[in-house]
């Protein structure tokens, strides 16, 4: 082969390799997306109450998605979500389950850290990270930093307000003053969402923290609108 012919062939070979890489990457992305929707459908069909078999199927599907497209932040977020759903039917305070629960929390934390490393602008991931770390450490400085990140990128997101309130209520007995101030502020912000404030009441009821929320709402003009709602009368009267 002459030097001239080689000069023609080499770029063609390189171009062909680039095309193959692009095709392979696209195929992997499409397959990952299919596995993601497989997992999503399982979760939606189970209405968030994953049984042993459905949990395993959803977990396997989303794990395949993260393997095929590890740079997709939402796949990592959804993996964490599925693992958290898997704990819903478990007594997380049981000593028999403590090792499994702790390992799962760590796996969730790692998945969320991977997600935020790829996408820093999604507040739901930051607040989920704050929540799972608080389950392990309590209301620490690290949790507070994650909360601040969530508030920075999603200052008007109800999910963020609810997440902060949930963290505060869970650790109420040993809540530092800075967290109590944060709790009151997030309660004020959540009160501006009208009927959606019902999410605060239902969450507090599930956590056996309803008296704390009701007492918090008794004072201050900023909660007057909430006090005049049927929700307040239903849960607090």
C-alpha positions as CSV (number, residue, x, y, z in Angstrom):
1,X,0.0,0.0,0.0
2,X,1.4,3.3,-1.0
3,X,1.9,6.2,1.4
4,X,-0.9,8.1,-0.3
5,X,-3.4,5.2,0.0
6,X,-2.5,4.9,3.7
7,X,-3.2,8.5,4.3
8,X,-6.7,7.9,2.8
9,X,-7.3,4.7,4.7
10,X,-6.3,5.8,8.2
11,X,-8.8,8.7,8.6
12,X,-11.5,6.3,7.3
13,X,-10.6,3.7,9.9
14,X,-10.6,6.3,12.7
15,X,-14.0,7.6,11.5
16,X,-15.4,4.1,11.4
17,X,-14.2,3.5,15.0
18,X,-15.8,6.7,16.1
19,X,-19.1,5.7,14.4
20,X,-19.0,2.3,16.1
21,X,-18.4,3.9,19.5
22,X,-21.3,6.3,19.0
23,X,-23.6,3.5,17.9
24,X,-22.6,1.3,20.8
25,X,-23.1,4.2,23.3
26,X,-26.5,5.0,21.8
27,X,-27.5,1.4,22.0
28,X,-26.4,1.2,25.7
29,X,-28.3,4.4,26.5
30,X,-31.5,3.0,24.8
31,X,-31.2,-0.3,26.7
32,X,-30.6,1.5,30.0
33,X,-33.6,3.7,29.3
34,X,-35.7,0.6,28.7
35,X,-34.6,-1.0,32.0
36,X,-35.3,2.3,33.8
37,X,-38.9,2.3,32.5
38,X,-39.2,-1.3,33.5
39,X,-38.3,-0.4,37.1
40,X,-40.6,2.6,37.0
41,X,-43.5,0.5,35.8
42,X,-43.0,-2.0,38.6
43,X,-42.9,0.8,41.2
44,X,-46.0,2.5,39.8
45,X,-48.0,-0.8,39.5
46,X,-47.2,-1.6,43.1
47,X,-48.2,1.9,44.2
48,X,-44.9,2.2,46.1
49,X,-45.5,-0.9,48.3
50,X,-42.9,-3.2,46.8
51,X,-43.2,-6.8,47.9
52,X,-40.1,-9.1,48.0
53,X,-40.4,-10.2,44.3
54,X,-41.4,-6.9,42.9
55,X,-38.7,-5.1,44.9
56,X,-36.1,-7.5,43.6
57,X,-37.3,-7.1,40.0
58,X,-37.3,-3.3,40.3
59,X,-33.9,-3.2,41.9
60,X,-32.4,-5.5,39.3
61,X,-33.9,-3.4,36.5
62,X,-32.6,-0.1,37.7
63,X,-29.2,-1.6,38.6
64,X,-28.9,-2.7,35.0
65,X,-29.8,0.8,33.9
66,X,-27.0,2.3,36.1
67,X,-24.6,-0.3,34.7
68,X,-25.4,0.4,31.1
69,X,-25.5,4.2,31.5
70,X,-23.6,5.1,34.7
71,X,-23.5,8.8,33.8
72,X,-27.2,9.3,34.0
73,X,-28.0,11.0,37.4
74,X,-31.6,10.1,37.5
75,X,-31.0,6.4,37.3
76,X,-28.9,6.6,40.5
77,X,-31.5,8.7,42.2
78,X,-34.2,6.2,41.3
79,X,-32.0,3.3,42.5
80,X,-31.8,5.1,45.9
81,X,-35.6,5.6,45.8
82,X,-36.3,1.9,45.2
83,X,-33.9,0.8,47.9
84,X,-35.7,3.1,50.3
85,X,-39.0,1.6,49.3
86,X,-37.6,-1.8,50.0
87,X,-37.2,-0.7,53.7
88,X,-40.9,0.3,53.9
89,X,-42.0,-3.0,55.2
90,X,-39.1,-3.5,57.6
91,X,-38.9,-2.4,61.2
92,X,-35.8,-0.2,60.9
93,X,-35.5,0.0,64.7
94,X,-35.2,-3.8,65.1
95,X,-31.8,-5.1,66.3
96,X,-32.3,-8.1,64.1
97,X,-32.5,-5.9,61.0
98,X,-30.0,-3.3,62.1
99,X,-27.1,-4.6,60.0
100,X,-29.2,-4.9,56.8
101,X,-30.8,-1.5,57.4
102,X,-27.5,0.2,57.9
103,X,-26.0,-1.4,54.8
104,X,-29.0,-0.3,52.8
105,X,-28.8,3.3,54.1
106,X,-25.1,3.3,53.1
107,X,-26.0,2.0,49.6
108,X,-28.7,4.7,49.3
109,X,-26.3,7.4,50.4
110,X,-23.7,6.2,47.8
111,X,-26.3,6.2,45.0
112,X,-27.4,9.7,45.9
113,X,-23.9,11.0,46.1
114,X,-23.2,9.6,42.7
115,X,-26.4,11.3,41.4
116,X,-25.5,14.7,42.8
117,X,-21.9,14.4,41.5
118,X,-23.5,14.1,38.0
119,X,-26.3,16.6,38.5
120,X,-26.0,19.3,41.2
121,X,-29.2,21.2,40.4
122,X,-31.9,18.7,41.5
123,X,-33.2,19.6,45.0
124,X,-35.0,16.3,45.5
125,X,-31.7,14.4,45.4
126,X,-30.1,16.8,47.9
127,X,-33.0,16.5,50.3
128,X,-33.1,12.7,49.9
129,X,-29.4,12.7,50.7
130,X,-30.0,14.8,53.8
131,X,-32.7,12.5,55.0
132,X,-30.8,9.2,54.6
133,X,-27.7,10.6,56.2
134,X,-29.9,11.9,59.1
135,X,-31.2,8.3,59.6
136,X,-27.6,7.3,60.2
137,X,-26.1,10.3,62.0
138,X,-28.9,12.4,63.3
139,X,-29.1,16.2,62.8
140,X,-25.4,16.7,62.1
141,X,-23.6,19.5,60.3
142,X,-23.3,17.3,57.2
143,X,-27.1,16.9,57.1
144,X,-27.5,20.6,57.5
145,X,-25.1,21.2,54.6
146,X,-27.1,18.9,52.3
147,X,-30.3,20.7,53.4
148,X,-28.7,24.0,52.4
149,X,-27.8,22.6,49.0
150,X,-31.4,21.5,48.5
151,X,-32.7,24.9,49.5
152,X,-30.2,26.7,47.3
153,X,-31.3,24.9,44.1
154,X,-34.9,24.4,45.1
155,X,-36.0,27.2,47.4
156,X,-39.6,27.0,46.5
157,X,-39.9,23.2,46.3
158,X,-42.5,21.6,48.6
159,X,-40.5,18.4,48.6
160,X,-37.6,20.3,50.2
161,X,-39.8,21.9,52.9
162,X,-41.4,18.5,53.7
163,X,-38.0,16.8,53.8
164,X,-36.6,19.3,56.3
165,X,-39.8,19.1,58.4
166,X,-39.5,15.3,58.4
167,X,-35.9,15.4,59.5
168,X,-36.7,17.8,62.3
169,X,-39.7,15.8,63.6
170,X,-37.7,12.5,63.5
171,X,-35.0,14.0,65.7
172,X,-37.1,16.3,67.7
173,X,-35.9,15.2,71.2
174,X,-32.3,16.1,70.4
175,X,-32.8,18.8,67.8
176,X,-30.2,21.6,67.9
177,X,-31.5,25.2,68.0
178,X,-30.4,25.9,64.4
179,X,-32.5,23.0,63.3
180,X,-35.6,24.1,65.3
181,X,-35.3,27.5,63.6
182,X,-35.0,25.8,60.3
183,X,-38.1,23.7,61.1
184,X,-40.2,26.7,61.9
185,X,-39.1,28.5,58.7
186,X,-39.9,25.5,56.5
187,X,-43.2,25.1,58.2
188,X,-44.0,28.8,57.3
189,X,-43.0,28.1,53.7
190,X,-45.0,25.0,53.5
191,X,-48.1,26.8,54.9
192,X,-48.1,28.9,51.7
193,X,-49.0,25.8,49.6
194,X,-52.7,25.7,50.5
195,X,-54.3,22.3,50.4
196,X,-50.9,20.7,49.8
197,X,-50.1,21.5,53.5
198,X,-52.1,18.3,54.2
199,X,-48.9,16.5,53.3
200,X,-47.4,17.9,56.5
201,X,-50.3,16.7,58.6
202,X,-50.3,13.2,57.1
203,X,-46.6,12.8,57.4
204,X,-46.6,14.0,61.0
205,X,-49.4,11.5,61.8
206,X,-47.5,8.6,60.3
207,X,-44.5,9.6,62.4
208,X,-46.5,10.0,65.6
209,X,-45.4,13.6,65.7
210,X,-48.8,15.3,65.0
211,X,-49.0,17.0,68.5
212,X,-45.7,18.7,67.7
213,X,-46.9,20.1,64.4
214,X,-50.3,21.1,65.9
215,X,-48.6,22.9,68.7
216,X,-46.2,24.7,66.3
217,X,-49.2,26.0,64.3
218,X,-51.0,27.4,67.3
219,X,-48.8,30.5,67.4
220,X,-48.0,33.2,64.9
221,X,-49.9,35.2,62.3
222,X,-48.2,33.4,59.5
223,X,-50.1,30.2,60.4
224,X,-53.5,31.8,60.7
225,X,-54.6,30.7,57.3
226,X,-53.7,27.1,58.2
227,X,-55.6,27.3,61.5
228,X,-58.7,28.3,59.6
229,X,-58.7,25.2,57.3
230,X,-60.6,22.0,57.6
231,X,-57.2,20.2,57.7
232,X,-56.2,21.9,61.0
233,X,-59.6,21.1,62.5
234,X,-59.4,17.5,61.3
235,X,-55.9,16.8,62.7
236,X,-55.5,19.2,65.6
237,X,-58.9,19.8,67.2
